Amino acid sequence: QVQLVESGGGLVQPGGSLRLSCAASERSFAIYVMAWYRQAPGNQRQLVATLSAGGRPVYSDSVKGRFTISRDIGEKTGYLEMNSLKPEDTAVYYCNVVSFGGTSVWGQGTQVTVSS
């Protein structure tokens, strides 16, 4: 069963930047949709950004203009570049991919903390 390995989270000051990565364990896993979600304590998991094969990225209003989602198709890896981070961006960030066959896989989550 394919697994997703996330990395890149950590502690950053307001205004700083982080880059999250999400790598699929199997090169044969064909990714149709890659998405990033986040969940802050006491809140529901919310969609941050999504990118479909051959499509344009879609962002939540709260991160538009600050975050960039991308993917390396050959390496089966996705990225979330986060700039101008704010304390309200603090959350556990999860990667989710959906294959062309409809299989959905979640990463283990990575903590992002924005604080001075």
Secondary structure, DSSP 8 states (H G I E B T S, - for coil): ---EEEE--EEE-TT--EEEEEEES-TT--EEEEEEEEE-TTS--EEEEEEETTS--EE-TTTTTTEEEEEETTTTEEEEEE-S--GGG-EEEEEEEEETT--EEEB--EEEEE--
